[in-house]
Amino acid sequence: MISIKKNVNFMRRRLSRVLVVKIRCLRLRRATTLVFPIVLLNIILDWAGAADRIWLEPTPPTVVQGDWFPRTIEVFSGRVAAFDSQRLRVVREGQGSEMVISAARVLWIEPDQVSVLETNMISLFKQREYAKSLSGLPDALQNRPAVWRQQWLTMLSANSAWKSGRASIGLELVGQLDRRPLPAMVLAWLPIAWENGAQPATVVRAANERLQDPSAAVRLVAASWLLSSTDRKQGLQAIKELVKDSETSNEISQLARILSWRVTPPPQVAALRTEWEKQIDALPMAIQTGPTRLLMNKLQTSGQAEEAKRLKLSLELTPIYGLKQVVIDPINQ
């Protein structure tokens, strides 16, 4: 993923007018050829003043437009009025009327105002100081950020708990979040083990304890942790049940189906790759990163280095995801 870093003050000095910046990226949306074409992405930056920054998945092409050329990711400034699992309500900067956008299209939101406590949490997470980052959650939530921001911070902490050996806390946080439907942007941060690799005994124990949890998201995460353990069979069974359960949300069911690919024997991967790419492409773009990493891992372990490299580049050159900020250098474009 491109890491193009500039701080906000620098941006406001240099980008006092609207700039059209060309950023090289690999679209995760593919046409019938199922490749990740390299394109030039035009992003319009309207830094007229302080506001939330929103990144949206491209709209599907119309019949007239066709799908020969990838659509661009839309980035704009505005004030988020509300954001839940169904829709984003936002007043775009310079406009008085409220826009309603499908929540599935939201890739990322960078709030205008972020407390020092939140900033410290995120900074510690980036530095892999996961235990310290986790300890900052209660104080950060006391500042009452927007509900969607509370959800994302809590999911970030669920990852910190998992990575710092406190897996049971991670699952508890996921269970609390799963009491209400979540936007795709938040679901993208579920602490799922997308790649092969043994988990510590404490993680396996915590996963087994919550494998029958009422929360589908908890069962999905727990099952992912068991796939590289001696309890792999139980984890795989839980995944199959999530796929079949009619009460499971569409997003969790899709992620469970993709997670089951982890146990596919290497000799079978080449024949399944094209179909797997189609299934990833059917997901909201916000939650494609984890599944893409899984596929990349499977291609690497099955001897398809070039195909794995293609997917790796598609992730590195995606303009925005998670803690990676789009930072533009207009001088070097």
C-alpha positions as YAML, in Angstrom:
chain: A
units: angstrom
residues:
- id: 1
  name: MET
  ca: [0.00, 0.00, 0.00]
- id: 2
  name: ILE
  ca: [1.27, 3.45, -0.84]
- id: 3
  name: SER
  ca: [2.28, 5.36, 2.25]
- id: 4
  name: ILE
  ca: [2.25, 9.01, 1.17]
- id: 5
  name: LYS
  ca: [2.75, 10.97, 4.37]
- id: 6
  name: LYS
  ca: [2.20, 14.65, 5.08]
- id: 7
  name: ASN
  ca: [0.83, 16.30, 8.17]
- id: 8
  name: VAL
  ca: [-2.37, 18.30, 8.11]
- id: 9
  name: ASN
  ca: [-0.68, 21.67, 8.57]
- id: 10
  name: PHE
  ca: [1.58, 21.05, 5.61]
- id: 11
  name: MET
  ca: [-1.40, 20.04, 3.51]
- id: 12
  name: ARG
  ca: [-3.33, 23.15, 4.41]
- id: 13
  name: ARG
  ca: [-0.39, 25.37, 3.48]
- id: 14
  name: ARG
  ca: [0.34, 23.65, 0.19]
- id: 15
  name: LEU
  ca: [-3.21, 22.71, -0.82]
- id: 16
  name: SER
  ca: [-5.02, 25.99, -0.38]
- id: 17
  name: ARG
  ca: [-6.83, 25.35, -3.62]
- id: 18
  name: VAL
  ca: [-8.45, 22.29, -5.12]
- id: 19
  name: LEU
  ca: [-5.85, 19.98, -6.57]
- id: 20
  name: VAL
  ca: [-6.30, 17.03, -8.82]
- id: 21
  name: VAL
  ca: [-3.63, 14.56, -7.86]
- id: 22
  name: LYS
  ca: [-2.77, 11.43, -9.76]
- id: 23
  name: ILE
  ca: [-1.98, 8.46, -7.55]
- id: 24
  name: ARG
  ca: [-0.92, 5.12, -8.89]
- id: 25
  name: CYS
  ca: [-3.01, 2.34, -7.48]
- id: 26
  name: LEU
  ca: [-4.22, -1.13, -8.24]
- id: 27
  name: ARG
  ca: [-7.98, -1.41, -8.16]
- id: 28
  name: LEU
  ca: [-9.43, -4.30, -6.18]
- id: 29
  name: ARG
  ca: [-12.37, -4.23, -8.59]
- id: 30
  name: ARG
  ca: [-11.74, -6.33, -11.65]
- id: 31
  name: ALA
  ca: [-13.43, -6.78, -15.01]
- id: 32
  name: THR
  ca: [-13.99, -10.14, -16.68]
- id: 33
  name: THR
  ca: [-10.25, -10.75, -16.98]
- id: 34
  name: LEU
  ca: [-9.97, -10.90, -13.18]
- id: 35
  name: VAL
  ca: [-6.71, -9.04, -13.05]
- id: 36
  name: PHE
  ca: [-5.68, -6.07, -10.94]
- id: 37
  name: PRO
  ca: [-4.93, -3.43, -13.60]
- id: 38
  name: ILE
  ca: [-2.59, -0.58, -12.76]
- id: 39
  name: VAL
  ca: [-4.43, 2.70, -13.21]
- id: 40
  name: LEU
  ca: [-3.96, 6.35, -12.47]
- id: 41
  name: LEU
  ca: [-6.41, 7.41, -9.78]
- id: 42
  name: ASN
  ca: [-7.61, 11.00, -9.87]
- id: 43
  name: ILE
  ca: [-8.45, 12.24, -6.39]
- id: 44
  name: ILE
  ca: [-9.88, 15.69, -5.92]
- id: 45
  name: LEU
  ca: [-8.72, 17.24, -2.66]
- id: 46
  name: ASP
  ca: [-10.82, 20.12, -1.39]
- id: 47
  name: TRP
  ca: [-8.97, 21.43, 1.64]
- id: 48
  name: ALA
  ca: [-11.01, 24.60, 2.02]
- id: 49
  name: GLY
  ca: [-11.16, 24.14, 5.78]
- id: 50
  name: ALA
  ca: [-11.11, 21.72, 8.67]
- id: 51
  name: ALA
  ca: [-13.60, 18.88, 8.22]
- id: 52
  name: ASP
  ca: [-13.90, 15.12, 8.35]
- id: 53
  name: ARG
  ca: [-12.25, 13.33, 5.42]
- id: 54
  name: ILE
  ca: [-14.21, 10.52, 3.79]
- id: 55
  name: TRP
  ca: [-12.99, 7.84, 1.35]
- id: 56
  name: LEU
  ca: [-15.69, 6.05, -0.67]
- id: 57
  name: GLU
  ca: [-15.58, 2.92, -2.79]
- id: 58
  name: PRO
  ca: [-16.19, 3.74, -6.47]
- id: 59
  name: THR
  ca: [-19.78, 3.57, -7.66]
- id: 60
  name: PRO
  ca: [-20.55, 0.63, -9.98]
- id: 61
  name: PRO
  ca: [-20.33, 1.62, -13.66]
- id: 62
  name: THR
  ca: [-23.53, 2.11, -15.58]
- id: 63
  name: VAL
  ca: [-24.37, 0.09, -18.68]
- id: 64
  name: VAL
  ca: [-23.45, 3.07, -20.83]
- id: 65
  name: GLN
  ca: [-20.10, 3.54, -19.11]
- id: 66
  name: GLY
  ca: [-19.19, -0.14, -19.18]
- id: 67
  name: ASP
  ca: [-16.47, -1.66, -17.00]
- id: 68
  name: TRP
  ca: [-13.45, -1.41, -19.23]
- id: 69
  name: PHE
  ca: [-11.82, 1.32, -17.10]
- id: 70
  name: PRO
  ca: [-11.82, 1.12, -13.31]
- id: 71
  name: ARG
  ca: [-13.84, 3.72, -11.46]
- id: 72
  name: THR
  ca: [-12.05, 6.11, -9.12]
- id: 73
  name: ILE
  ca: [-12.13, 6.17, -5.33]
- id: 74
  name: GLU
  ca: [-13.91, 9.31, -4.18]
- id: 75
  name: VAL
  ca: [-12.35, 11.44, -1.45]
- id: 76
  name: PHE
  ca: [-13.98, 14.55, -0.03]
- id: 77
  name: SER
  ca: [-14.37, 16.72, 3.07]
- id: 78
  name: GLY
  ca: [-17.56, 17.13, 5.04]
- id: 79
  name: ARG
  ca: [-19.30, 16.77, 8.36]
- id: 80
  name: VAL
  ca: [-20.46, 13.27, 9.31]
- id: 81
  name: ALA
  ca: [-23.96, 13.54, 10.77]
- id: 82
  name: ALA
  ca: [-24.47, 9.80, 11.35]
- id: 83
  name: PHE
  ca: [-22.85, 6.52, 10.34]
- id: 84
  name: ASP
  ca: [-24.19, 3.05, 11.00]
- id: 85
  name: SER
  ca: [-24.29, -0.35, 9.31]
- id: 86
  name: GLN
  ca: [-26.69, 0.84, 6.62]
- id: 87
  name: ARG
  ca: [-25.83, 4.40, 5.67]
- id: 88
  name: LEU
  ca: [-23.55, 7.37, 6.03]
- id: 89
  name: ARG
  ca: [-25.22, 10.75, 6.41]
- id: 90
  name: VAL
  ca: [-22.86, 13.61, 5.67]
- id: 91
  name: VAL
  ca: [-22.98, 17.28, 4.75]
- id: 92
  name: ARG
  ca: [-20.35, 17.78, 2.09]
- id: 93
  name: GLU
  ca: [-18.12, 20.81, 2.53]
- id: 94
  name: GLY
  ca: [-19.49, 23.78, 0.63]
- id: 95
  name: GLN
  ca: [-22.98, 22.29, 0.45]
- id: 96
  name: GLY
  ca: [-25.92, 22.81, 2.78]
- id: 97
  name: SER
  ca: [-27.92, 19.66, 2.08]
- id: 98
  name: GLU
  ca: [-27.26, 16.27, 3.66]
- id: 99
  name: MET
  ca: [-26.10, 13.37, 1.50]
- id: 100
  name: VAL
  ca: [-27.06, 9.76, 2.24]
- id: 101
  name: ILE
  ca: [-24.53, 7.15, 1.12]
- id: 102
  name: SER
  ca: [-24.51, 3.37, 1.48]
- id: 103
  name: ALA
  ca: [-22.35, 2.38, 4.45]
- id: 104
  name: ALA
  ca: [-20.86, -0.45, 2.39]
- id: 105
  name: ARG
  ca: [-19.07, 2.13, 0.22]
- id: 106
  name: VAL
  ca: [-17.21, 3.77, 3.11]
- id: 107
  name: LEU
  ca: [-13.55, 2.79, 3.06]
- id: 108
  name: TRP
  ca: [-12.29, 5.14, 5.74]
- id: 109
  name: ILE
  ca: [-13.15, 8.30, 7.67]
- id: 110
  name: GLU
  ca: [-10.49, 10.55, 9.14]
- id: 111
  name: PRO
  ca: [-12.20, 12.69, 11.80]
- id: 112
  name: ASP
  ca: [-11.44, 16.39, 11.92]
- id: 113
  name: GLN
  ca: [-11.03, 16.34, 15.68]
- id: 114
  name: VAL
  ca: [-9.26, 13.45, 17.39]
- id: 115
  name: SER
  ca: [-8.51, 13.55, 21.11]
- id: 116
  name: VAL
  ca: [-4.97, 13.22, 22.43]
- id: 117
  name: LEU
  ca: [-6.02, 9.94, 24.07]
- id: 118
  name: GLU
  ca: [-7.17, 8.48, 20.75]
- id: 119
  name: THR
  ca: [-4.03, 9.70, 19.03]
- id: 120
  name: ASN
  ca: [-1.87, 8.03, 21.66]
- id: 121
  name: MET
  ca: [-3.79, 4.75, 21.33]
- id: 122
  name: ILE
  ca: [-3.30, 4.68, 17.58]
- id: 123
  name: SER
  ca: [0.34, 5.69, 17.83]
- id: 124
  name: LEU
  ca: [1.06, 2.91, 20.33]
- id: 125
  name: PHE
  ca: [-0.72, 0.40, 18.07]
- id: 126
  name: LYS
  ca: [1.45, 1.46, 15.13]
- id: 127
  name: GLN
  ca: [4.52, 0.98, 17.31]
- id: 128
  name: ARG
  ca: [3.27, -2.52, 18.25]
- id: 129
  name: GLU
  ca: [2.92, -1.48, 21.88]
- id: 130
  name: TYR
  ca: [-0.34, -3.39, 21.97]
- id: 131
  name: ALA
  ca: [-0.77, -3.72, 25.74]
- id: 132
  name: LYS
  ca: [-0.27, 0.01, 26.24]
- id: 133
  name: SER
  ca: [-2.63, 0.81, 23.38]
- id: 134
  name: LEU
  ca: [-5.31, -1.46, 24.88]
- id: 135
  name: SER
  ca: [-5.02, 0.21, 28.29]
- id: 136
  name: GLY
  ca: [-5.94, 3.56, 26.75]
- id: 137
  name: LEU
  ca: [-9.38, 2.47, 25.52]
- id: 138
  name: PRO
  ca: [-11.49, 3.29, 28.64]
- id: 139
  name: ASP
  ca: [-10.19, 6.84, 28.87]
- id: 140
  name: ALA
  ca: [-10.52, 7.41, 25.12]
- id: 141
  name: LEU
  ca: [-14.17, 6.31, 25.21]
- id: 142
  name: GLN
  ca: [-14.90, 8.57, 28.16]
- id: 143
  name: ASN
  ca: [-14.46, 11.52, 25.79]
- id: 144
  name: ARG
  ca: [-17.61, 10.29, 23.99]
- id: 145
  name: PRO
  ca: [-16.44, 10.25, 20.36]
- id: 146
  name: ALA
  ca: [-19.09, 9.47, 17.74]
- id: 147
  name: VAL
  ca: [-20.59, 5.97, 18.03]
- id: 148
  name: TRP
  ca: [-18.94, 4.75, 14.83]
- id: 149
  name: ARG
  ca: [-15.59, 6.02, 16.13]
- id: 150
  name: GLN
  ca: [-16.14, 4.24, 19.45]
- id: 151
  name: GLN
  ca: [-16.81, 1.04, 17.50]
- id: 152
  name: TRP
  ca: [-13.62, 1.38, 15.48]
- id: 153
  name: LEU
  ca: [-11.49, 2.20, 18.52]
- id: 154
  name: THR
  ca: [-12.93, -0.82, 20.33]
- id: 155
  name: MET
  ca: [-12.18, -3.08, 17.37]
- id: 156
  name: LEU
  ca: [-8.65, -1.69, 17.26]
- id: 157
  name: SER
  ca: [-8.36, -2.63, 20.94]
- id: 158
  name: ALA
  ca: [-9.68, -6.13, 20.22]
- id: 159
  name: ASN
  ca: [-6.69, -6.54, 17.91]
- id: 160
  name: SER
  ca: [-4.38, -5.14, 20.57]
- id: 161
  name: ALA
  ca: [-5.75, -7.64, 23.10]
- id: 162
  name: TRP
  ca: [-5.19, -10.55, 20.72]
- id: 163
  name: LYS
  ca: [-1.67, -9.45, 19.83]
- id: 164
  name: SER
  ca: [-0.67, -8.80, 23.45]
- id: 165
  name: GLY
  ca: [-1.71, -12.25, 24.75]
- id: 166
  name: ARG
  ca: [-5.05, -11.18, 26.22]
- id: 167
  name: ALA
  ca: [-7.21, -12.99, 23.69]
- id: 168
  name: SER
  ca: [-10.17, -13.43, 26.05]
- id: 169
  name: ILE
  ca: [-10.47, -9.65, 26.33]
- id: 170
  name: GLY
  ca: [-10.31, -9.37, 22.55]
- id: 171
  name: LEU
  ca: [-13.22, -11.79, 22.15]
- id: 172
  name: GLU
  ca: [-15.20, -9.99, 24.85]
- id: 173
  name: LEU
  ca: [-14.78, -6.68, 23.02]
- id: 174
  name: VAL
  ca: [-15.88, -8.26, 19.74]
- id: 175
  name: GLY
  ca: [-18.94, -9.73, 21.48]
- id: 176
  name: GLN
  ca: [-19.91, -6.34, 22.89]
- id: 177
  name: LEU
  ca: [-19.62, -4.72, 19.47]
- id: 178
  name: ASP
  ca: [-21.63, -7.47, 17.79]
- id: 179
  name: ARG
  ca: [-24.73, -6.56, 19.79]
- id: 180
  name: ARG
  ca: [-25.62, -4.17, 16.98]
- id: 181
  name: PRO
  ca: [-24.91, -4.32, 13.22]
- id: 182
  name: LEU
  ca: [-21.56, -2.79, 12.30]
- id: 183
  name: PRO
  ca: [-20.38, -0.85, 9.24]
- id: 184
  name: ALA
  ca: [-18.07, -2.70, 6.87]
- id: 185
  name: MET
  ca: [-15.30, -0.25, 7.81]
- id: 186
  name: VAL
  ca: [-15.47, -1.56, 11.41]
- id: 187
  name: LEU
  ca: [-15.93, -5.23, 10.46]
- id: 188
  name: ALA
  ca: [-12.72, -4.95, 8.46]
- id: 189
  name: TRP
  ca: [-10.85, -4.75, 11.78]
- id: 190
  name: LEU
  ca: [-12.17, -7.99, 13.27]
- id: 191
  name: PRO
  ca: [-9.10, -9.73, 14.79]
- id: 192
  name: ILE
  ca: [-9.31, -12.66, 12.39]
- id: 193
  name: ALA
  ca: [-6.24, -14.80, 11.75]
- id: 194
  name: TRP
  ca: [-6.32, -14.62, 7.95]
- id: 195
  name: GLU
  ca: [-2.93, -16.22, 7.44]
- id: 196
  name: ASN
  ca: [-1.52, -19.54, 8.55]
- id: 197
  name: GLY
  ca: [0.58, -19.54, 11.68]
- id: 198
  name: ALA
  ca: [0.38, -21.18, 15.09]
- id: 199
  name: GLN
  ca: [-1.38, -19.28, 17.87]
- id: 200
  name: PRO
  ca: [-0.15, -19.25, 21.50]
- id: 201
  name: ALA
  ca: [-1.77, -21.69, 23.93]
- id: 202
  name: THR
  ca: [-3.60, -18.83, 25.69]
- id: 203
  name: VAL
  ca: [-5.22, -17.80, 22.39]
- id: 204
  name: VAL
  ca: [-6.28, -21.37, 21.58]
- id: 205
  name: ARG
  ca: [-7.75, -21.76, 25.06]
- id: 206
  name: ALA
  ca: [-9.70, -18.50, 24.79]
- id: 207
  name: ALA
  ca: [-10.99, -19.51, 21.34]
- id: 208
  name: ASN
  ca: [-12.26, -22.87, 22.57]
- id: 209
  name: GLU
  ca: [-14.06, -21.19, 25.46]
- id: 210
  name: ARG
  ca: [-16.03, -18.94, 23.09]
- id: 211
  name: LEU
  ca: [-16.55, -21.27, 20.13]
- id: 212
  name: GLN
  ca: [-20.26, -21.65, 20.97]
- id: 213
  name: ASP
  ca: [-20.77, -17.96, 21.74]
- id: 214
  name: PRO
  ca: [-24.11, -16.34, 20.80]
- id: 215
  name: SER
  ca: [-22.18, -13.76, 18.78]
- id: 216
  name: ALA
  ca: [-21.45, -14.89, 15.22]
- id: 217
  name: ALA
  ca: [-18.52, -12.46, 15.03]
- id: 218
  name: VAL
  ca: [-16.96, -14.00, 18.17]
- id: 219
  name: ARG
  ca: [-17.36, -17.51, 16.74]
- id: 220
  name: LEU
  ca: [-15.78, -16.41, 13.46]
- id: 221
  name: VAL
  ca: [-12.75, -14.89, 15.17]
- id: 222
  name: ALA
  ca: [-12.37, -17.82, 17.58]
- id: 223
  name: ALA
  ca: [-12.58, -20.33, 14.73]
- id: 224
  name: SER
  ca: [-9.88, -18.48, 12.79]
- id: 225
  name: TRP
  ca: [-7.53, -18.79, 15.76]
- id: 226
  name: LEU
  ca: [-8.06, -22.57, 15.91]
- id: 227
  name: LEU
  ca: [-7.27, -23.34, 12.26]
- id: 228
  name: SER
  ca: [-3.54, -23.64, 12.94]
- id: 229
  name: SER
  ca: [-3.95, -25.59, 16.18]
- id: 230
  name: THR
  ca: [-4.62, -29.19, 17.13]
- id: 231
  name: ASP
  ca: [-8.28, -28.12, 17.41]
- id: 232
  name: ARG
  ca: [-8.46, -27.22, 13.74]
- id: 233
  name: LYS
  ca: [-11.36, -29.61, 13.16]
- id: 234
  name: GLN
  ca: [-13.55, -27.79, 15.71]
- id: 235
  name: GLY
  ca: [-12.65, -24.45, 14.18]
- id: 236
  name: LEU
  ca: [-13.53, -25.61, 10.69]
- id: 237
  name: GLN
  ca: [-16.84, -27.02, 11.90]
- id: 238
  name: ALA
  ca: [-17.72, -23.66, 13.48]
- id: 239
  name: ILE
  ca: [-16.92, -21.93, 10.18]
- id: 240
  name: LYS
  ca: [-19.16, -24.31, 8.23]
- id: 241
  name: GLU
  ca: [-22.00, -23.64, 10.65]
- id: 242
  name: LEU
  ca: [-21.61, -19.89, 10.21]
- id: 243
  name: VAL
  ca: [-21.86, -20.29, 6.44]
- id: 244
  name: LYS
  ca: [-25.03, -22.38, 6.68]
- id: 245
  name: ASP
  ca: [-26.78, -20.48, 9.49]
- id: 246
  name: SER
  ca: [-29.58, -18.37, 7.98]
- id: 247
  name: GLU
  ca: [-29.42, -16.00, 10.95]
- id: 248
  name: THR
  ca: [-25.78, -15.12, 10.29]
- id: 249
  name: SER
  ca: [-25.33, -11.72, 8.65]
- id: 250
  name: ASN
  ca: [-24.35, -11.73, 5.00]
- id: 251
  name: GLU
  ca: [-20.94, -10.18, 5.72]
- id: 252
  name: ILE
  ca: [-20.03, -12.70, 8.45]
- id: 253
  name: SER
  ca: [-21.22, -15.58, 6.30]
- id: 254
  name: GLN
  ca: [-19.11, -14.40, 3.35]
- id: 255
  name: LEU
  ca: [-16.04, -13.93, 5.54]
- id: 256
  name: ALA
  ca: [-16.55, -17.39, 7.07]
- id: 257
  name: ARG
  ca: [-16.73, -18.98, 3.62]
- id: 258
  name: ILE
  ca: [-13.50, -17.28, 2.59]
- id: 259
  name: LEU
  ca: [-11.79, -18.17, 5.88]
- id: 260
  name: SER
  ca: [-12.40, -21.86, 5.13]
- id: 261
  name: TRP
  ca: [-9.91, -21.56, 2.25]
- id: 262
  name: ARG
  ca: [-7.10, -21.63, 4.80]
- id: 263
  name: VAL
  ca: [-7.35, -25.44, 5.05]
- id: 264
  name: THR
  ca: [-7.31, -26.01, 1.28]
- id: 265
  name: PRO
  ca: [-4.36, -28.25, 0.27]
- id: 266
  name: PRO
  ca: [-1.73, -26.39, -1.82]
- id: 267
  name: PRO
  ca: [-2.17, -28.56, -4.96]
- id: 268
  name: GLN
  ca: [-5.81, -27.40, -5.23]
- id: 269
  name: VAL
  ca: [-5.16, -23.68, -4.97]
- id: 270
  name: ALA
  ca: [-4.26, -22.98, -8.61]
- id: 271
  name: ALA
  ca: [-7.54, -24.39, -9.92]
- id: 272
  name: LEU
  ca: [-9.57, -22.43, -7.36]
- id: 273
  name: ARG
  ca: [-7.80, -19.08, -7.65]
- id: 274
  name: THR
  ca: [-10.08, -17.51, -10.26]
- id: 275
  name: GLU
  ca: [-13.25, -18.42, -8.39]
- id: 276
  name: TRP
  ca: [-11.76, -17.20, -5.13]
- id: 277
  name: GLU
  ca: [-10.91, -13.85, -6.69]
- id: 278
  name: LYS
  ca: [-14.52, -13.50, -7.83]
- id: 279
  name: GLN
  ca: [-15.74, -14.10, -4.27]
- id: 280
  name: ILE
  ca: [-13.36, -11.50, -2.86]
- id: 281
  name: ASP
  ca: [-14.45, -9.05, -5.53]
- id: 282
  name: ALA
  ca: [-18.09, -9.51, -4.45]
- id: 283
  name: LEU
  ca: [-17.29, -8.17, -0.96]
- id: 284
  name: PRO
  ca: [-17.49, -4.48, -0.06]
- id: 285
  name: MET
  ca: [-14.05, -3.08, -0.82]
- id: 286
  name: ALA
  ca: [-13.57, -2.10, 2.83]
- id: 287
  name: ILE
  ca: [-13.40, -5.76, 3.92]
- id: 288
  name: GLN
  ca: [-11.40, -7.15, 1.01]
- id: 289
  name: THR
  ca: [-7.97, -6.69, 2.58]
- id: 290
  name: GLY
  ca: [-8.05, -9.65, 4.99]
- id: 291
  name: PRO
  ca: [-9.37, -12.09, 2.38]
- id: 292
  name: THR
  ca: [-6.82, -10.81, -0.13]
- id: 293
  name: ARG
  ca: [-4.03, -11.47, 2.37]
- id: 294
  name: LEU
  ca: [-5.38, -15.00, 2.84]
- id: 295
  name: LEU
  ca: [-5.34, -15.64, -0.91]
- id: 296
  name: MET
  ca: [-1.86, -14.15, -1.19]
- id: 297
  name: ASN
  ca: [-0.65, -16.49, 1.56]
- id: 298
  name: LYS
  ca: [-2.21, -19.52, -0.13]
- id: 299
  name: LEU
  ca: [-0.61, -18.62, -3.47]
- id: 300
  name: GLN
  ca: [2.80, -18.24, -1.84]
- id: 301
  name: THR
  ca: [2.61, -21.59, -0.11]
- id: 302
  name: SER
  ca: [1.43, -23.31, -3.31]
- id: 303
  name: GLY
  ca: [4.36, -22.09, -5.40]
- id: 304
  name: GLN
  ca: [2.57, -19.30, -7.31]
- id: 305
  name: ALA
  ca: [4.98, -16.52, -6.44]
- id: 306
  name: GLU
  ca: [4.07, -14.20, -9.33]
- id: 307
  name: GLU
  ca: [0.35, -14.33, -8.58]
- id: 308
  name: ALA
  ca: [1.07, -13.72, -4.91]
- id: 309
  name: LYS
  ca: [3.23, -10.71, -5.83]
- id: 310
  name: ARG
  ca: [0.38, -9.27, -7.91]
- id: 311
  name: LEU
  ca: [-1.93, -9.38, -4.90]
- id: 312
  name: LYS
  ca: [0.75, -7.92, -2.65]
- id: 313
  name: LEU
  ca: [1.10, -4.95, -4.97]
- id: 314
  name: SER
  ca: [-2.67, -4.51, -5.08]
- id: 315
  name: LEU
  ca: [-2.65, -4.05, -1.32]
- id: 316
  name: GLU
  ca: [0.39, -1.79, -1.18]
- id: 317
  name: LEU
  ca: [-0.91, 0.52, -3.88]
- id: 318
  name: THR
  ca: [-4.46, 0.86, -2.60]
- id: 319
  name: PRO
  ca: [-4.75, 4.54, -1.64]
- id: 320
  name: ILE
  ca: [-6.30, 4.23, 1.81]
- id: 321
  name: TYR
  ca: [-6.93, 1.56, 4.37]
- id: 322
  name: GLY
  ca: [-7.05, 1.55, 8.14]
- id: 323
  name: LEU
  ca: [-4.16, 3.27, 9.82]
- id: 324
  name: LYS
  ca: [-2.48, 4.06, 6.50]
- id: 325
  name: GLN
  ca: [-3.11, 7.70, 5.63]
- id: 326
  name: VAL
  ca: [-3.21, 9.05, 2.14]
- id: 327
  name: VAL
  ca: [-0.54, 11.69, 2.07]
- id: 328
  name: ILE
  ca: [-0.03, 13.53, -1.18]
- id: 329
  name: ASP
  ca: [3.18, 15.00, -2.48]
- id: 330
  name: PRO
  ca: [2.04, 17.27, -5.32]
- id: 331
  name: ILE
  ca: [5.61, 18.25, -6.16]
- id: 332
  name: ASN
  ca: [6.64, 14.71, -7.05]
- id: 333
  name: GLN
  ca: [3.52, 13.67, -8.96]
...
